[in-house]
């Protein structure tokens, strides 16, 4: 088991790290979304609002007309078992929606609460497989999903005085999780839909 030697302090898009792996798209894919979101708030159109409670993972892609993207879109997006809908924002941007309300309903709820250690074994395995080839990211994700194995490491890093390590470890065990909850403002897309094809 790798050791945690530092704390990941910057905010990272939680939906991209914890939910995107459920789509079984390889991390080394050359085609990646611009970003992932839990909700979409188009304030101009009341019809174009997707709430966090809808349990839809939203992937924002730059649309392309080349064969590589078309093949990826067909195999990994449109025919994905979780695929729900496609919304074209304009000629260059599109949203692909994936429904987590059936197979991952409980996982979605745990995700919103920041209870990553409570994820199903299925989702934990998908996340681990997604990050496995990146040693640095993998150990952090493992610590978030299996905090009980890493309380000591985090306590050692967080304690200014080595004598405080035991007390810090007890505090961490009380909190339970080693990763903050999603920031819903950062996880909400705010982009107007200009497309007339919807």
N, C-alpha and C positions, 0 to 999 in steps of 0.2 A: 504494500500500500504506500503510495507516494505521500510525502509529508507537505503540509501547508506551511509555507515559510513567510507568507505575506497575506494581507487582506485585500480582497478585490473591492476597492472603495468607489470606483466610478459607477454611475448608473449604466446599466446595459438593458436593452430592450428585452423584457422578460418573456414576451410572447414569442420572440424569435428564438430564444434559447430553450424554453420549456415546452412550448406547444408545437412549433414548426417541425421538430423531429418526428412527431406523430404522422406526418405526411409521407414518411419514408423516402424523402428526397436526399440524396447523398450530399454531405457537407462540401465535398470537392467538386460539385457540379459547377460548370462554367456559367450557368444561367442562375442568377440569384435575384430575389426580390429587392426592390429599393428599400422596403421596410415592411414590417408586419404590425398589425394592430388588432385590438380587441373590439373597437367600436369605430363608427364613422359618423361624423356630425357635419352634414352639409346644411348650414344654417339658411341657405337661400331656398332650398327645396325641402319641405316637410316630409316628402315621400322618400327622400334619401337619408334616412337616419337608421343606423344599426346600433343597438344598445349592447352594452357588455353582457346583459342578461340573456341576449339572444344566442349566446354561445357559438358565435361565428368568428373564426380566425380569418382576418383579412390580409391578403398579400397584395401589395402594390408593385406592379411590374411595369417597366418601360416596354411598350409593345414594339415588336419587331416583325418584319415580313419575311425574314430569311428562313431557310429550311431547318436550320438547327433549332431555332426558337419554335417553329411550328411543330416539330417532332417532340420537343420537350413539353410544349403546351398540351399536345394530344396525350402523351404518355403519362406525364407526371401531374398535370393540373386538371384538365377536363375529365380525364378518366380515373382520377383518384377516387378511392372509395368514400372519401369525406367531402368531395366537391359538392358544392351547393348552388353556386350562381356566379355569373360573370357580369361585371358592370364596367362599361367603357366610359371613362371620364372625359376623354377627348381623343384626338387622333394618335396621341403618343402614350397615353397612360390608361391602364386598366386595373380593375380590382378583381381578384379571384377569392371567392368566399368558400370556407370549409366549415362544415357543420360538426360541432363537437357535442351536440345535445343528446346523442344516443350512446355511441361507444365510449365517449370520454366525459360524460356529464358530471360525474363525481370529481374527476380530475380537474375539470374546469372550475368547479366550486372551490376545491382545495387551492388551486392556482390563485384565484381572486383573493383568498385569505392569506396567501403567502405560506401555505402549509405544504411545501414541496416534498417534505419527508412522507406525506400521506398519499402521494401518488400511487396509482396501481402499479403492480410489478410490470405490466405490459408497457406502460408509458416510461417507467424508469429504464427499462431495457432499451427502448427506442432512443431515449436521450443519451444513454451510455454509448450505444453503437454510433450515434451521430458524432459524438465528440471524441471517440476512442483514439483516433489518429493524431489528435492535437493534445499532447501530454499536459500542457499548462491549463488549457480550458477543461480538460477531462477531470483533473483532480478537484478543481473548484466545483464543477457540476456534481461530482460524486459526493463532495462534502455537503452540498445543499440537499441532496436526496437522501443521504445517510449520515446525518449530523452526529449521531451517537458515536461514530468511529473517529470523529475529528474534533470533539470538544477540547481535548488536551492540546492539540496543535493551535487552535484558535486562542485558547487561554494563554498559551506561551507567547504568542505574537502580541496579544492585546495587553498583557501585564507589563507595566513599567518596572515594577519590582518583582523579581523571581519568586519572592515569598508570597506574592499575591496570586500566584497561578491557581492554587487550589480554590480560592474564593471566586476567582473569575470563571473557572470551570463550572462551579456550582451555579453561578448566575446564568451562564450559557445553557446549562441543562434545564434551568427553570424557564427560560425563553423558549427553548426547544429548537427553533429554526435558526439557521446561520446565514440566511439571505433575506433581504428586505422584501416587502410586498411590492407588487407592480405599482408604478406611478400611473394612475389612470389618465392623467392629462397627457403624458408622453405616449401612452398606448392608444390614444384616440386620434384618428386621422381627421384633419380639418382641411378639406379640399373640395371645391365646388365642382359639380359635374356639368360640363359644357356639351356633352355628347347628345345628339338628337336621336341616336339609334336605340336608346333604352326604351 
